[in-house]
Amino acid sequence: MQYSKYLAQLVVFVLRVVDLADVPYEVPFTTEQRSAIASFTSALAQSPTDSSLHPPLHSLLFSLVAHSSTDPLLGKWFTPITRFQVLSAVTAHGDFLNTNDIRRLNAQLIYIMRAVMFTEITSRMQSQNQTFFPVYNELRPYLIVAAETPYAYCAALAGILRAAESKDQMLPTVQFKDHEHTIILHHDIEFSYTSIASVIKGAIAEYDSILNDTLLFGISIEDDPDFALPSDLSALYDQPQNFDPGFNFFDDPRNNLGRLQHVLLRHMLEDYGPKGFYHYVDGEKCIFRMQPALRFLKSAFEAEQRLCTMLHFSYGQPARGEELATVTVRNPRHGAGRNLHIMQGFVTILTGYWKCADQTGHDKLIARVPCPAVAQRLLFYLGVIRPVQIAFARVFLDKDAVERYTDYLFPGFHKPVDGEFVSACLRADTETYLTRPIGLKDYRQLISALSRWNRSYYPPDEPPHPYELQRGHETTTYDRRYGISTDMLAGADPRRLT
């Protein structure tokens, strides 16, 4: 209701400026905007229904969001929306609202404009019979920070308002044990980079145990060349600009990884003849046993929980829970790009910079690079274990579960995972190896505090090794390191992206 009220105020403001000659201020409408206003006014005069009024209303809103004045005397930010924004920030007594109230109104504008652009994308997808990404590329120039549009202005204003807050309010106060600020006293434990390494090593050991004892049921993978992955990941190819639904680098014939897809299923069936632990043969049919298959999926889910901790603790600046929980390994069916890539010999997870609408209004990507030991295990898991999960899901689970196992890094067992899943994984492993459960929020605060004191300065023209950069942000990291966009991915070096 709050958004619809503010949206209605914007529409009334536009109509009043156009229709009333006695307004004491001028608003520069473009030709496209005046045409859209005329069409909307004409539709209003015909006693429209909701369905008939929606197209002219959307055309009006899209024109307000996407079109800017070309008058050099006015400047790129002087638009009907920005004029409305200034007036709505003034009280009835002529004073400006408090900063937080202005931020709230700005956030509502960003949300409204996002909704308008989403509606435009879906409309063009239907009319042009295209998938999401090509249409998004057409409209993306309106959404980037460099665009001369109201959307970009609101995004920039959000950053200015956000920067007005003190950093001390955003980062927690912690107690360091030493003058070098390398050890934090967190409740009854000492937290440091050594603590992080011990959790990663413990999670790796538990993951290896589940993998070898349960998921591979004792197979000696060293003796079977079909299980082998290249030790040098720089030998792998990727196609980051290939947005075909279902594609990932396992499908690139140059990588010769197709042999991995069915190697474990082959062992399940061939090593035990017509009657095995997971199957039996009835005439010409091969029938999987339900209970062993579901136990396999449950054990794989336990392995994924350890894999989640390994990734989150080893790939540097910690993602938000939802960012990691929704990482895709294949291009989803709706046409967007996946998050998992091979870039310059590194396994790289590219996720969006998830901030609330009052902080950013444009797409930013963060490249996160897991350490080599974790990266190798991740690739083996996706190449060998995941195809079996997909096969069992197709037999015993529903269509939604099959899609999750196919597209997502963490598909969950009975339901999709979320940020709480990531936090639960961290709490379980930190309680085991540090004797104190540390959830996602606490870990992000602790690692941020460590990184404020333990980070090196790297000149922009000398990109460090990705693993060296994982310790944390610099003051200008966001724009200089994380300020990348989707059109920069082909052949990109993660040292330039991280």
C-alpha positions as CSV (number, residue, x, y, z in Angstrom):
1,M,0.0,0.0,0.0
2,Q,2.9,2.4,0.8
3,Y,4.4,1.9,-2.7
4,S,1.0,2.3,-4.4
5,K,0.3,5.5,-2.5
6,Y,3.6,7.0,-3.6
7,L,3.1,5.8,-7.1
8,A,-0.3,7.5,-7.2
9,Q,1.2,10.7,-6.0
10,L,3.8,10.6,-8.8
11,V,1.0,10.1,-11.5
12,V,-1.1,12.9,-10.0
13,F,1.9,15.2,-9.9
14,V,2.6,14.6,-13.6
15,L,-1.0,15.1,-14.7
16,R,-1.3,18.3,-12.6
17,V,1.8,19.8,-14.1
18,V,0.6,19.1,-17.6
19,D,-3.1,20.0,-17.2
20,L,-2.9,23.1,-14.9
21,A,-1.4,26.3,-16.3
22,D,-1.0,28.0,-12.9
23,V,1.7,25.7,-11.4
24,P,4.5,27.9,-10.0
25,Y,7.3,25.7,-11.3
26,E,8.4,24.1,-14.6
27,V,9.0,20.4,-15.3
28,P,10.8,19.5,-18.6
29,F,8.9,16.7,-20.2
30,T,10.4,15.0,-23.3
31,T,8.3,14.4,-26.4
32,E,7.9,10.7,-25.6
33,Q,6.7,11.6,-22.1
34,R,4.2,14.1,-23.3
35,S,2.9,11.6,-25.8
36,A,2.5,8.9,-23.0
37,I,0.8,11.4,-20.8
38,A,-1.7,12.3,-23.5
39,S,-2.5,8.6,-24.1
40,F,-3.0,8.0,-20.4
41,T,-5.2,11.1,-20.0
42,S,-7.3,10.0,-23.0
43,A,-7.7,6.5,-21.5
44,L,-8.8,8.0,-18.2
45,A,-11.6,10.0,-19.9
46,Q,-13.1,6.8,-21.4
47,S,-14.1,5.2,-18.0
48,P,-11.5,2.4,-18.4
49,T,-11.3,-0.9,-16.6
50,D,-8.2,-2.0,-14.7
51,S,-7.1,-4.2,-17.7
52,S,-7.6,-1.4,-20.3
53,L,-5.8,1.2,-18.1
54,H,-2.8,-0.9,-17.4
55,P,-1.0,-0.5,-20.8
56,P,-1.2,3.3,-21.0
57,L,-0.2,3.6,-17.3
58,H,2.8,1.4,-17.9
59,S,3.8,3.3,-21.0
60,L,3.6,6.6,-19.0
61,L,5.7,5.1,-16.1
62,F,8.3,3.6,-18.5
63,S,8.7,6.9,-20.3
64,L,9.2,8.7,-16.9
65,V,11.9,6.1,-15.9
66,A,13.7,5.7,-19.1
67,H,13.7,9.1,-20.9
68,S,15.6,12.2,-19.9
69,S,15.8,15.7,-21.1
70,T,18.4,16.5,-23.8
71,D,18.4,20.2,-22.9
72,P,22.1,20.9,-22.1
73,L,21.1,23.9,-19.9
74,L,19.1,21.8,-17.6
75,G,21.5,19.0,-17.0
76,K,21.0,15.2,-17.1
77,W,19.4,14.9,-13.6
78,F,16.6,17.4,-14.1
79,T,13.6,15.2,-14.9
80,P,10.0,14.9,-13.8
81,I,10.8,12.2,-11.3
82,T,13.7,14.1,-9.7
83,R,11.5,17.2,-9.6
84,F,8.8,15.2,-7.9
85,Q,11.3,13.7,-5.5
86,V,12.5,17.0,-4.3
87,L,8.9,18.3,-3.8
88,S,7.9,15.2,-1.9
89,A,10.8,15.6,0.5
90,V,9.5,19.0,1.6
91,T,7.1,19.2,4.6
92,A,3.9,21.4,4.6
93,H,5.9,24.0,6.6
94,G,8.6,24.3,3.9
95,D,11.3,22.2,5.7
96,F,13.0,19.1,4.3
97,L,12.2,15.8,5.9
98,N,14.7,13.9,8.0
99,T,17.5,12.0,6.2
100,N,15.9,8.6,7.0
101,D,12.5,9.7,5.6
102,I,14.2,10.9,2.4
103,R,16.0,7.6,2.2
104,R,12.7,5.7,2.6
105,L,11.0,7.8,-0.2
106,N,14.0,7.2,-2.4
107,A,13.9,3.5,-1.7
108,Q,10.2,3.5,-2.8
109,L,11.1,5.2,-6.0
110,I,13.8,2.6,-6.8
111,Y,11.3,-0.2,-6.0
112,I,8.7,1.4,-8.3
113,M,11.2,1.9,-11.1
114,R,12.4,-1.7,-10.7
115,A,8.8,-2.9,-11.0
116,V,8.3,-0.8,-14.1
117,M,11.5,-2.2,-15.8
118,F,10.5,-5.8,-14.8
119,T,7.1,-5.3,-16.4
120,E,8.7,-3.9,-19.5
121,I,11.1,-6.9,-19.7
122,T,8.3,-9.4,-19.4
123,S,6.2,-7.5,-21.9
124,R,9.0,-7.6,-24.5
125,M,9.8,-11.2,-23.8
126,Q,6.2,-12.1,-24.7
127,S,5.9,-9.8,-27.7
128,Q,9.4,-10.7,-29.1
129,N,9.2,-14.4,-28.0
130,Q,12.6,-14.2,-26.4
131,T,14.2,-15.4,-23.1
132,F,15.1,-13.1,-20.3
133,F,18.7,-12.3,-20.9
134,P,18.6,-10.8,-24.5
135,V,15.7,-8.6,-23.5
136,Y,17.5,-7.5,-20.3
137,N,20.5,-6.5,-22.3
138,E,18.3,-4.2,-24.3
139,L,17.1,-2.4,-21.2
140,R,20.2,-2.7,-19.0
141,P,21.6,0.7,-20.3
142,Y,18.8,2.4,-18.4
143,L,19.8,0.8,-15.1
144,I,23.6,1.1,-14.9
145,V,25.1,3.8,-12.7
146,A,26.5,5.6,-15.7
147,A,23.1,6.0,-17.3
148,E,21.6,9.5,-17.5
149,T,18.3,8.4,-16.2
150,P,16.1,8.9,-13.1
151,Y,16.9,5.3,-12.0
152,A,20.7,6.0,-12.0
153,Y,20.1,9.3,-10.2
154,C,18.1,7.6,-7.4
155,A,20.8,4.9,-7.1
156,A,23.5,7.6,-6.8
157,L,21.4,9.5,-4.2
158,A,21.0,6.3,-2.2
159,G,24.7,5.9,-2.0
160,I,25.2,9.5,-0.9
161,L,22.6,9.1,1.9
162,R,24.0,5.8,2.9
163,A,27.5,7.2,3.1
164,A,26.3,9.9,5.5
165,E,26.0,7.2,8.2
166,S,29.0,6.5,10.3
167,K,31.0,3.4,9.6
168,D,31.1,2.7,13.3
169,Q,27.3,2.2,13.1
170,M,27.7,-0.4,10.3
171,L,30.6,-2.4,11.8
172,P,30.5,-4.0,15.3
173,T,32.9,-3.1,18.1
174,V,35.0,-6.1,18.9
175,Q,37.7,-6.8,21.4
176,F,41.1,-7.7,20.1
177,K,43.6,-9.8,22.1
178,D,46.7,-8.4,20.5
179,H,48.0,-5.1,19.3
180,E,48.4,-6.4,15.8
181,H,44.6,-7.0,15.6
182,T,44.9,-10.6,14.4
183,I,42.9,-12.3,17.2
184,I,39.4,-11.4,18.4
185,L,38.1,-12.4,21.7
186,H,34.6,-13.7,20.8
187,H,32.7,-14.8,23.9
188,D,34.9,-17.7,25.3
189,I,37.0,-18.4,22.2
190,E,39.7,-16.7,20.2
191,F,38.8,-16.0,16.6
192,S,41.4,-15.5,13.9
193,Y,42.4,-16.6,10.4
194,T,43.8,-19.7,12.0
195,S,40.4,-20.4,13.3
196,I,38.9,-20.1,9.8
197,A,41.5,-22.5,8.5
198,S,40.8,-25.1,11.2
199,V,37.1,-25.1,10.3
200,I,37.8,-25.5,6.6
201,K,40.2,-28.4,7.3
202,G,37.6,-30.1,9.6
203,A,34.8,-29.6,7.0
204,I,37.0,-31.1,4.3
205,A,37.8,-34.1,6.4
206,E,34.2,-34.8,7.2
207,Y,33.2,-34.2,3.6
208,D,35.9,-36.7,2.3
209,S,34.6,-39.2,4.8
210,I,31.0,-39.0,3.6
211,L,32.2,-39.0,0.0
212,N,34.4,-42.1,0.2
213,D,32.5,-44.2,2.7
214,T,28.9,-43.5,1.6
215,L,28.5,-41.8,-1.8
216,L,31.3,-43.7,-3.6
217,F,30.6,-46.9,-1.5
218,G,34.2,-47.8,-1.3
219,I,35.2,-47.4,-4.9
220,S,38.9,-46.8,-5.4
221,I,38.7,-43.8,-7.7
222,E,42.5,-43.6,-8.1
223,D,42.4,-46.8,-10.1
224,D,39.7,-45.6,-12.6
225,P,40.8,-42.9,-15.1
226,D,37.1,-42.1,-15.7
227,F,37.0,-40.4,-12.3
228,A,40.1,-38.2,-13.0
229,L,39.8,-34.4,-13.1
230,P,42.5,-32.2,-14.6
231,S,44.9,-31.1,-11.8
232,D,45.5,-27.9,-13.6
233,L,42.2,-26.0,-13.9
234,S,43.7,-23.7,-16.5
235,A,43.3,-26.5,-19.0
236,L,39.5,-26.2,-18.7
237,Y,37.5,-24.0,-21.1
238,D,34.3,-22.0,-20.4
239,Q,31.9,-19.9,-22.4
240,P,30.7,-17.2,-20.0
241,Q,28.7,-15.5,-22.8
242,N,26.8,-18.7,-23.6
243,F,23.4,-18.2,-22.0
244,D,21.7,-21.3,-23.5
245,P,19.4,-22.8,-20.9
246,G,21.0,-25.7,-19.1
247,F,24.6,-25.0,-20.3
248,N,27.7,-25.1,-18.1
249,F,31.4,-25.8,-18.7
250,F,30.9,-29.5,-18.2
251,D,29.1,-29.5,-21.6
252,D,32.0,-27.9,-23.5
253,P,33.4,-30.8,-25.6
254,R,36.9,-29.3,-25.3
255,N,37.0,-30.2,-21.6
256,N,36.3,-33.9,-22.1
257,L,34.2,-34.0,-18.9
258,G,31.3,-35.9,-20.4
259,R,32.7,-39.2,-19.2
260,L,32.1,-38.1,-15.6
261,Q,28.4,-37.8,-15.9
262,H,27.6,-41.5,-15.8
263,V,30.7,-43.0,-14.3
264,L,29.2,-43.5,-10.8
265,L,25.9,-44.9,-12.2
266,R,27.9,-47.3,-14.3
267,H,29.7,-48.6,-11.2
268,M,26.4,-48.9,-9.4
269,L,24.9,-51.1,-12.1
270,E,27.9,-53.0,-13.5
271,D,29.8,-53.9,-10.3
272,Y,26.9,-55.8,-8.8
273,G,25.3,-57.4,-11.8
274,P,21.5,-57.9,-12.0
275,K,20.9,-57.4,-8.3
276,G,22.7,-54.7,-6.4
277,F,22.3,-52.4,-3.4
278,Y,20.7,-49.7,-5.4
279,H,18.9,-51.7,-8.2
280,Y,17.6,-55.0,-9.5
281,V,16.8,-56.2,-12.9
282,D,13.3,-57.4,-13.8
283,G,13.2,-58.8,-17.3
284,E,14.4,-55.9,-19.5
285,K,13.8,-53.3,-16.9
286,C,16.4,-51.9,-14.5
287,I,14.6,-50.8,-11.3
288,F,16.1,-48.6,-8.6
289,R,15.4,-49.3,-5.0
290,M,13.6,-46.4,-3.3
291,Q,15.1,-46.5,0.2
292,P,18.7,-46.8,-0.8
293,A,18.3,-44.1,-3.3
294,L,16.7,-41.7,-0.8
295,R,19.5,-42.5,1.7
296,F,22.0,-41.6,-1.0
297,L,20.3,-38.3,-1.5
298,K,20.3,-37.7,2.2
299,S,24.0,-38.5,2.5
300,A,24.7,-36.2,-0.4
301,F,22.7,-33.4,1.4
302,E,25.0,-33.9,4.4
303,A,28.0,-33.6,2.1
304,E,26.6,-30.4,0.6
305,Q,26.3,-28.9,4.1
306,R,30.1,-29.4,4.6
307,L,30.7,-28.1,1.1
308,C,28.7,-25.0,2.0
309,T,31.0,-24.2,5.0
310,M,34.1,-25.0,3.0
311,L,33.1,-22.5,0.2
312,H,31.9,-19.8,2.5
313,F,35.0,-19.8,4.6
314,S,37.5,-20.1,1.8
315,Y,36.3,-17.8,-1.0
316,G,37.0,-14.5,0.8
317,Q,34.5,-11.7,1.4
318,P,31.5,-13.6,2.8
319,A,28.3,-13.6,0.7
320,R,25.0,-13.0,2.2
321,G,23.1,-16.3,3.0
322,E,20.6,-15.9,0.1
323,E,23.5,-15.2,-2.3
324,L,25.2,-18.5,-1.6
325,A,22.0,-20.5,-1.2
326,T,20.8,-19.5,-4.7
327,V,24.1,-20.0,-6.7
328,T,23.4,-21.7,-10.0
329,V,25.7,-24.2,-11.7
330,R,23.8,-24.2,-15.0
331,N,22.0,-21.5,-16.9
332,P,18.4,-21.7,-15.5
333,R,15.5,-22.3,-17.9
334,H,14.3,-18.7,-17.8
335,G,17.4,-17.6,-19.7
336,A,19.6,-15.9,-17.1
337,G,23.3,-16.6,-16.7
338,R,24.7,-19.1,-14.2
339,N,26.9,-18.2,-11.2
340,L,29.6,-20.9,-11.5
341,H,32.4,-20.3,-14.0
342,I,36.0,-21.3,-14.9
343,M,38.0,-18.1,-15.4
344,Q,41.7,-18.0,-16.1
345,G,42.2,-21.3,-14.4
346,F,40.1,-20.6,-11.3
347,V,36.7,-21.8,-10.2
348,T,34.9,-18.6,-9.8
349,I,31.5,-17.9,-8.3
350,L,29.9,-14.7,-9.6
351,T,27.0,-13.4,-7.6
352,G,25.1,-10.1,-7.6
353,Y,25.8,-7.5,-5.0
354,W,22.7,-8.0,-2.9
355,K,21.9,-4.8,-1.1
356,C,18.5,-3.4,-0.2
357,A,16.9,-1.0,-2.6
358,D,17.8,2.1,-0.7
359,Q,21.6,1.4,-1.2
360,T,22.0,0.3,-4.8
361,G,19.9,0.5,-7.9
362,H,22.1,-1.2,-10.5
363,D,23.7,-4.6,-11.1
364,K,27.1,-5.2,-9.6
365,L,28.8,-8.6,-9.5
366,I,31.3,-10.0,-7.0
367,A,33.8,-12.7,-8.1
368,R,34.6,-15.1,-5.3
369,V,37.4,-17.7,-5.8
370,P,37.5,-20.8,-3.6
371,C,40.8,-22.2,-2.5
372,P,42.3,-25.0,-4.7
373,A,41.4,-27.8,-2.3
374,V,37.8,-26.8,-2.1
375,A,37.6,-26.0,-5.9
376,Q,38.7,-29.5,-6.8
377,R,36.2,-31.1,-4.5
378,L,33.4,-28.9,-5.8
379,L,34.1,-29.9,-9.4
380,F,34.3,-33.6,-8.5
381,Y,31.1,-33.4,-6.6
382,L,29.2,-31.7,-9.5
383,G,30.8,-34.0,-12.1
384,V,30.4,-37.3,-10.4
385,I,27.8,-37.1,-7.5
386,R,25.3,-34.6,-8.9
387,P,24.3,-36.8,-12.0
388,V,23.3,-39.6,-9.7
389,Q,21.3,-37.2,-7.6
390,I,19.5,-36.0,-10.7
391,A,18.8,-39.6,-11.8
392,F,17.3,-40.6,-8.5
393,A,15.3,-37.3,-8.3
394,R,13.8,-38.1,-11.7
395,V,12.6,-41.5,-10.5
396,F,11.5,-40.7,-6.9
397,L,11.0,-37.0,-6.6
398,D,8.9,-34.3,-8.4
399,K,9.7,-32.1,-11.3
400,D,10.6,-29.1,-9.1
401,A,13.2,-31.2,-7.3
402,V,14.7,-32.3,-10.6
403,E,15.1,-28.7,-11.6
404,R,16.7,-27.8,-8.3
405,Y,19.3,-30.6,-8.6
406,T,20.0,-29.7,-12.2
407,D,20.4,-25.9,-11.9
408,Y,21.4,-25.1,-8.3
409,L,24.6,-25.7,-6.3
410,F,22.6,-26.3,-3.2
411,P,19.3,-27.9,-4.1
412,G,18.3,-29.0,-0.6
413,F,16.8,-32.4,0.2
414,H,13.0,-32.0,0.6
415,K,12.8,-28.3,-0.1
416,P,14.9,-25.4,-1.5
417,V,17.5,-24.0,0.8
418,D,17.7,-20.4,2.0
419,G,20.0,-18.1,4.0
420,E,19.1,-19.9,7.2
421,F,20.5,-23.1,5.7
422,V,23.9,-21.4,5.1
423,S,23.9,-20.0,8.7
424,A,23.0,-23.5,10.1
425,C,25.9,-25.1,8.2
426,L,28.3,-22.5,9.7
427,R,27.0,-22.9,13.2
428,A,27.3,-26.7,13.1
429,D,30.9,-26.7,11.9
430,T,32.1,-23.9,14.1
431,E,30.6,-25.5,17.1
432,T,32.4,-28.7,16.2
433,Y,35.8,-27.2,15.5
434,L,35.8,-24.0,17.5
435,T,33.5,-25.1,20.4
436,R,31.3,-22.1,19.8
437,P,28.5,-21.9,17.2
438,I,29.1,-18.9,14.9
439,G,26.2,-18.1,12.5
440,L,26.3,-16.2,9.3
441,K,25.7,-12.7,10.7
442,D,28.3,-13.1,13.5
443,Y,30.8,-14.5,11.0
444,R,30.4,-11.6,8.6
445,Q,30.9,-9.2,11.4
446,L,34.0,-11.0,12.8
447,I,35.7,-11.3,9.4
448,S,34.9,-7.7,8.5
449,A,36.5,-6.6,11.8
450,L,39.6,-8.7,11.1
451,S,39.8,-7.4,7.5
452,R,39.8,-3.8,8.6
453,W,43.1,-4.3,10.2
454,N,44.7,-7.1,8.1
455,R,44.6,-6.1,4.5
456,S,47.3,-5.0,2.1
457,Y,47.1,-2.3,-0.4
458,Y,47.2,-3.4,-4.0
459,P,47.7,-0.8,-6.8
460,P,44.9,-1.1,-9.4
461,D,47.5,-1.8,-12.1
462,E,49.0,-4.8,-10.2
463,P,46.2,-7.2,-9.5
464,P,47.2,-9.7,-6.8
465,H,46.6,-13.4,-6.8
466,P,42.9,-14.0,-6.1
467,Y,43.6,-16.0,-2.9
468,E,45.7,-13.1,-1.6
469,L,42.9,-10.7,-2.1
470,Q,40.3,-12.8,-0.2
471,R,41.1,-11.2,3.2
472,G,38.7,-8.3,2.8
473,H,37.7,-5.0,1.4
474,E,39.7,-1.8,0.9
475,T,37.9,1.5,1.1
476,T,37.6,1.7,-2.7
477,T,37.1,-2.0,-3.2
478,Y,33.5,-1.8,-4.2
479,D,33.9,0.4,-7.3
480,R,37.4,-0.6,-8.3
481,R,37.3,-4.3,-7.7
482,Y,33.6,-5.3,-7.6
483,G,32.4,-2.7,-10.1
484,I,32.0,-5.1,-13.0
485,S,29.0,-5.9,-15.2
486,T,27.8,-8.8,-17.3
487,D,29.3,-7.5,-20.5
488,M,32.8,-7.8,-19.0
489,L,32.9,-11.5,-18.4
490,A,34.2,-13.1,-21.6
491,G,37.8,-14.1,-21.0
492,A,37.9,-12.0,-17.9
493,D,40.7,-12.5,-15.3
494,P,39.2,-13.0,-11.8
495,R,42.1,-11.0,-10.4
496,R,40.5,-8.1,-12.1
497,L,37.0,-9.0,-10.9
498,T,37.7,-9.8,-7.2
